[in-house]
Amino acid sequence: MAKDFSAPSGWDRSGLPGWAYFSDEFFELEKECLFRTHWQIVCHVSELPDQGSYVTIDIAHERGVVVRGNDDVIRAFHNLCRHRGSRVVADARGRCNKSMICPYHGWAYNLDGSLRGIARQRTFPDIDKSQFGLKPLEMEIWSGFVFVRFQPGPQPSIAALMARHTAEIAPYRTQAMVTDETVSFAERLPVNWKAMRDVDNEGYHVRQAHPALMDLYGQKYYDEPYVEGTSRSVGTFNDGPSRLPTVRAYRALLPEATHLPEDQRQRWLYVGIFPNIVFGFYPDSAIWYQEIPISATETIQRGAVLRYRGESRELRAARYLSGRIDRITGAEDQMLSIWAAEATRSSAYDGIILSDL
């Protein structure tokens, strides 16, 4: 029997009021109650290949860094020097030699976060170095993806949060994949972050707004609602030939994904984590993206594509084509997000009507 994902009786279909999409005061509450207390993805472990490799994340006035130590253990810290609060590492990503050295005054921290040295230490009162290491961040690695949380919050561990998806995702072997940094992206848009989530979280618009997705899997696509913090969407490839050249070429070049169960070889699977993270699992690759709110009316959407090591030419070509479909879809969604955000300021705006989809 098919699952019933229709809205419950009496459900409020009007959505959020328009002011919630441009209110600075509401945005401050969101930073405190959502983005500091919910898990945020930083990177994939393949982006930390060597001792001293690091990747940073900035969100909601918080600054974090994950770094691979000399013992090959990955750790996370507030990217905040204990002396004057400078960034300990200034770049978005890179590699330290043996320590992280603050560019402001030269305080040095070991890769395990402990304070290694204080420049001109005799000019300070006695300082117990053991008390002035970098402040650690809550961190978890799940299926090769590195997450941090800046403050304790309502979500359980990532493993518990994703438990209902683990068996379905395991065959993709994402922990063994590598990030293709040539197709990583970060785009700034003049919209509230929720406008982007509103578009991405529903499949009702696929038929009209996304010709490529409709041609690939639109006949069988469905979204499940958020359940205890995660959502699931599935697009099984349409029966019969595809009409658009890119979609047709993708399906023709895609090798048989023998590493996947048969019912997963011809479909795209999406898993969302509240409030701002989405994973995509494809026969040829995996993707992730997230919204980083900059202000009440400005958002950066960042993400990456992961590939299998030693992929064949056919698989690489198929991955290029699936990425092209995603880029086309992303541009369409960005346009819809901008239009939706503009509407919230209109004198004619009186809310929305939500479909069961």
C-alpha positions as CSV (number, residue, x, y, z in Angstrom):
1,M,0.0,0.0,0.0
2,A,1.3,3.4,-0.9
3,K,2.2,5.8,1.9
4,D,-0.1,8.7,2.5
5,F,1.9,11.9,2.7
6,S,-1.1,14.3,2.3
7,A,-1.5,17.1,4.8
8,P,-3.3,16.3,8.0
9,S,-6.8,17.7,8.5
10,G,-6.8,21.2,9.8
11,W,-3.2,21.9,8.7
12,D,-2.3,25.6,8.2
13,R,-1.6,25.9,4.5
14,S,-0.8,29.7,4.6
15,G,3.0,29.4,5.3
16,L,4.9,32.1,7.1
17,P,4.0,35.8,7.0
18,G,5.9,38.0,4.5
19,W,7.8,39.9,7.2
20,A,9.6,36.7,8.3
21,Y,11.5,36.9,5.0
22,F,13.1,40.3,5.6
23,S,12.9,41.0,9.4
24,D,16.3,41.6,11.0
25,E,14.9,40.8,14.4
26,F,13.5,37.5,13.3
27,F,16.8,36.7,11.5
28,E,18.7,37.2,14.8
29,L,16.4,34.6,16.5
30,E,17.0,32.2,13.6
31,K,20.8,32.5,14.0
32,E,20.5,31.8,17.8
33,C,17.9,29.1,17.7
34,L,18.7,27.3,14.4
35,F,22.1,27.9,12.9
36,R,24.1,27.8,16.1
37,T,22.3,24.9,17.6
38,H,21.8,22.6,14.6
39,W,24.4,20.5,12.8
40,Q,26.2,22.1,9.9
41,I,28.2,20.3,7.2
42,V,31.7,21.6,6.7
43,C,33.3,19.3,4.1
44,H,34.1,15.7,3.1
45,V,37.0,13.9,4.7
46,S,38.7,13.7,1.3
47,E,39.2,17.5,1.6
48,L,41.5,16.8,4.6
49,P,44.0,14.5,3.0
50,D,47.2,15.4,4.8
51,Q,48.3,16.2,8.4
52,G,47.7,19.9,8.8
53,S,44.9,20.1,6.1
54,Y,42.1,22.3,7.3
55,V,38.7,23.6,6.1
56,T,36.8,26.5,7.7
57,I,33.1,27.4,8.1
58,D,31.5,30.7,8.9
59,I,27.8,30.9,9.9
60,A,25.7,33.0,12.2
61,H,28.6,35.0,13.5
62,E,30.4,31.8,14.4
63,R,33.7,30.7,12.9
64,G,34.9,27.1,12.9
65,V,37.8,25.1,11.6
66,V,38.3,21.4,11.1
67,V,41.9,20.1,10.8
68,R,43.7,16.8,10.5
69,G,46.2,16.4,13.3
70,N,49.7,14.9,13.3
71,D,48.1,11.7,14.6
72,D,45.7,11.8,11.5
73,V,42.7,12.5,13.8
74,I,40.3,15.1,12.5
75,R,39.2,17.7,15.1
76,A,37.1,20.8,15.1
77,F,37.7,24.1,16.9
78,H,36.3,27.6,17.1
79,N,38.5,29.6,14.6
80,L,39.2,32.1,17.4
81,C,42.6,32.9,18.8
82,R,42.5,33.0,22.6
83,H,44.5,36.2,22.7
84,R,42.5,38.8,20.8
85,G,39.9,36.7,18.9
86,S,41.6,36.8,15.5
87,R,41.1,34.0,13.0
88,V,43.8,31.4,13.7
89,V,43.6,30.4,10.0
90,A,42.6,33.1,7.6
91,D,41.8,31.1,4.4
92,A,38.8,29.0,3.6
93,R,41.0,25.9,3.3
94,G,44.7,25.1,3.2
95,R,47.4,23.2,5.0
96,C,49.5,24.2,8.1
97,N,53.0,22.8,8.5
98,K,53.3,21.8,12.1
99,S,51.0,24.3,13.8
100,M,48.3,26.9,13.3
101,I,49.8,30.4,13.7
102,C,47.6,33.4,14.4
103,P,48.3,36.0,11.7
104,Y,47.6,38.8,14.2
105,H,50.4,38.4,16.8
106,G,51.8,34.9,16.1
107,W,50.3,32.8,18.9
108,A,50.9,29.2,17.8
109,Y,48.6,26.2,18.3
110,N,49.3,22.6,17.8
111,L,47.1,20.7,15.4
112,D,45.4,19.1,18.4
113,G,44.3,22.6,19.5
114,S,46.7,23.0,22.4
115,L,48.6,26.3,22.8
116,R,52.1,25.7,21.5
117,G,53.8,29.1,22.0
118,I,53.1,32.8,22.8
119,A,55.1,35.4,20.9
120,R,57.1,37.6,23.4
121,Q,55.7,35.7,26.3
122,R,57.7,37.6,28.9
123,T,55.5,40.7,28.2
124,F,52.5,38.8,29.6
125,P,51.7,37.8,33.2
126,D,52.1,34.1,33.9
127,I,49.9,32.2,31.5
128,D,49.0,28.5,32.0
129,K,49.2,27.3,28.4
130,S,47.1,24.3,29.2
131,Q,44.1,26.6,29.8
132,F,44.4,28.6,26.6
133,G,44.1,26.1,23.8
134,L,41.6,26.5,21.0
135,K,38.1,25.9,22.2
136,P,36.8,22.6,20.8
137,L,33.7,22.3,18.7
138,E,31.2,19.4,18.8
139,M,32.0,17.4,15.7
140,E,30.8,14.2,14.0
141,I,31.8,12.3,10.9
142,W,29.0,10.5,9.1
143,S,29.5,8.5,5.9
144,G,32.6,10.6,5.2
145,F,31.0,14.0,5.8
146,V,32.2,16.3,8.6
147,F,29.7,18.1,10.7
148,V,30.0,20.6,13.5
149,R,27.7,22.2,16.0
150,F,28.5,25.5,17.7
151,Q,26.2,25.2,20.6
152,P,24.2,22.3,22.2
153,G,20.8,21.9,20.5
154,P,17.7,19.8,20.0
155,Q,19.1,17.5,17.3
156,P,20.6,14.1,18.3
157,S,23.8,12.9,16.9
158,I,24.1,12.9,13.1
159,A,24.2,9.1,13.2
160,A,20.9,9.0,15.1
161,L,19.4,11.7,12.9
162,M,20.2,9.8,9.8
163,A,19.5,6.3,11.1
164,R,16.4,5.7,9.1
165,H,18.3,6.4,5.9
166,T,21.5,4.5,6.7
167,A,20.7,1.2,5.0
168,E,19.5,3.0,1.8
169,I,22.6,5.2,1.6
170,A,25.3,2.7,2.6
171,P,25.7,1.1,-0.9
172,Y,26.8,4.5,-2.3
173,R,30.0,4.2,-0.2
174,T,30.3,7.9,0.1
175,Q,33.0,7.6,2.8
176,A,35.3,6.3,0.0
177,M,34.4,9.0,-2.5
178,V,36.4,12.2,-3.1
179,T,35.3,15.7,-3.6
180,D,35.7,17.1,-7.1
181,E,36.9,20.6,-6.2
182,T,36.6,21.7,-9.8
183,V,32.8,21.7,-9.5
184,S,32.4,22.9,-5.9
185,F,30.4,26.1,-5.7
186,A,29.4,29.0,-3.5
187,E,26.9,31.6,-4.9
188,R,25.5,34.7,-3.1
189,L,21.8,35.5,-3.7
190,P,19.7,38.5,-2.6
191,V,17.2,36.4,-0.8
192,N,16.3,35.2,2.7
193,W,17.5,31.6,3.2
194,K,14.0,30.4,3.7
195,A,13.0,31.5,0.2
196,M,15.6,29.0,-1.1
197,R,14.3,26.2,1.2
198,D,10.7,26.9,0.2
199,V,11.5,26.2,-3.4
200,D,13.8,23.3,-2.9
201,N,11.7,21.5,-0.3
202,E,8.7,20.9,-2.5
203,G,8.2,18.9,-5.7
204,Y,5.0,20.5,-6.8
205,H,6.9,22.9,-9.2
206,V,9.0,20.2,-10.9
207,R,6.5,19.6,-13.7
208,Q,6.3,23.3,-14.7
209,A,9.7,24.8,-13.7
210,H,12.2,22.0,-14.3
211,P,12.0,20.6,-17.8
212,A,15.2,18.6,-17.4
213,L,14.2,16.9,-14.2
214,M,10.7,16.3,-15.6
215,D,12.3,14.6,-18.6
216,L,14.6,12.5,-16.3
217,Y,12.2,11.4,-13.5
218,G,9.2,13.7,-13.3
219,Q,6.6,11.0,-13.9
220,K,7.6,9.1,-10.7
221,Y,9.1,11.8,-8.5
222,Y,7.8,12.2,-4.9
223,D,8.7,14.1,-1.8
224,E,8.2,12.8,1.7
225,P,7.8,15.2,4.6
226,Y,10.3,16.0,7.3
227,V,10.2,13.3,9.9
228,E,12.2,13.9,13.1
229,G,14.5,16.4,11.3
230,T,15.1,14.7,8.0
231,S,13.2,14.4,4.7
232,R,13.5,12.1,1.7
233,S,12.7,12.6,-2.0
234,V,13.0,10.0,-4.8
235,G,13.1,10.4,-8.5
236,T,13.0,7.1,-10.4
237,F,13.9,7.5,-14.1
238,N,10.9,7.7,-16.4
239,D,10.0,4.8,-18.6
240,G,10.7,5.2,-22.3
241,P,13.1,7.5,-24.0
242,S,14.0,11.0,-22.9
243,R,13.3,14.1,-25.0
244,L,16.0,16.6,-24.1
245,P,19.5,16.0,-25.5
246,T,21.4,16.3,-22.2
247,V,19.0,13.9,-20.4
248,R,19.0,11.5,-23.2
249,A,22.8,11.5,-23.4
250,Y,23.1,11.0,-19.6
251,R,20.9,8.0,-19.6
252,A,22.7,6.5,-22.6
253,L,26.2,7.0,-21.1
254,L,25.4,6.0,-17.5
255,P,27.1,2.6,-16.9
256,E,25.2,0.0,-15.0
257,A,25.7,0.9,-11.3
258,T,26.4,-2.6,-10.1
259,H,27.5,-1.4,-6.7
260,L,23.9,-0.4,-6.0
261,P,20.8,-2.6,-5.4
262,E,18.9,-2.9,-8.7
263,D,16.1,-0.6,-7.6
264,Q,18.6,2.2,-6.9
265,R,20.5,2.1,-10.2
266,Q,18.0,4.2,-12.1
267,R,17.0,6.9,-9.7
268,W,18.2,10.0,-7.8
269,L,17.7,10.1,-4.1
270,Y,17.7,13.2,-2.0
271,V,17.9,13.4,1.8
272,G,17.4,16.8,3.6
273,I,18.5,17.7,7.1
274,F,16.6,20.5,8.9
275,P,17.1,23.4,8.5
276,N,19.5,23.9,5.6
277,I,21.3,20.8,4.3
278,V,20.5,18.6,1.3
279,F,22.3,15.5,0.0
280,G,21.8,13.9,-3.4
281,F,22.8,10.3,-4.1
282,Y,23.1,9.4,-7.8
283,P,24.3,6.3,-9.6
284,D,27.3,8.2,-10.9
285,S,28.1,10.6,-8.0
286,A,26.9,12.3,-4.8
287,I,26.3,15.9,-4.0
288,W,25.5,18.2,-1.0
289,Y,24.5,21.8,-0.7
290,Q,23.5,24.1,2.2
291,E,22.4,27.7,2.7
292,I,24.6,30.0,4.7
293,P,22.5,33.0,5.8
294,I,24.4,36.3,5.6
295,S,21.6,38.6,6.5
296,A,17.8,38.7,6.5
297,T,18.0,39.3,2.8
298,E,21.2,37.7,1.6
299,T,22.2,34.0,1.4
300,I,25.2,32.0,0.2
301,Q,24.4,28.6,-1.2
302,R,27.4,26.4,-1.2
303,G,28.0,22.8,-2.1
304,A,30.1,20.1,-3.7
305,V,30.1,17.1,-6.0
306,L,31.7,13.8,-5.0
307,R,33.0,11.2,-7.4
308,Y,34.2,7.6,-7.2
309,R,38.0,7.1,-7.2
310,G,39.2,5.6,-10.5
311,E,36.0,6.4,-12.3
312,S,35.8,5.2,-16.0
313,R,35.6,7.6,-18.9
314,E,31.9,6.7,-19.3
315,L,31.2,7.3,-15.6
316,R,33.0,10.6,-15.7
317,A,31.0,11.7,-18.8
318,A,27.7,10.7,-17.1
319,R,28.7,12.6,-14.0
320,Y,29.4,15.7,-16.1
321,L,25.9,15.4,-17.6
322,S,24.2,14.9,-14.3
323,G,26.0,17.9,-13.1
324,R,24.8,19.9,-16.1
325,I,21.2,18.9,-15.3
326,D,21.8,20.0,-11.7
327,R,23.3,23.4,-12.8
328,I,20.3,24.0,-15.1
329,T,17.9,23.1,-12.3
330,G,19.8,25.2,-9.8
331,A,19.6,28.3,-12.0
332,E,15.9,27.8,-12.4
333,D,15.4,27.4,-8.6
334,Q,17.5,30.6,-7.9
335,M,15.2,32.6,-10.2
336,L,12.1,31.2,-8.4
337,S,13.7,32.0,-5.0
338,I,14.3,35.6,-6.0
339,W,10.8,36.0,-7.3
340,A,9.3,34.5,-4.1
341,A,11.5,36.7,-1.9
342,E,10.5,39.8,-3.8
343,A,6.8,39.0,-3.4
344,T,7.0,39.0,0.4
345,R,7.4,42.8,0.3
346,S,4.5,43.5,-2.0
347,S,1.3,45.2,-0.8
348,A,-0.6,42.4,-2.6
349,Y,1.1,39.6,-0.7
350,D,-1.2,37.9,1.8
351,G,0.6,34.5,2.2
352,I,0.7,31.3,0.2
353,I,-1.4,28.2,-0.4
354,L,0.5,25.0,0.2
355,S,-0.2,21.9,-1.8
356,D,0.0,18.4,-0.4
357,L,3.1,18.0,-2.6
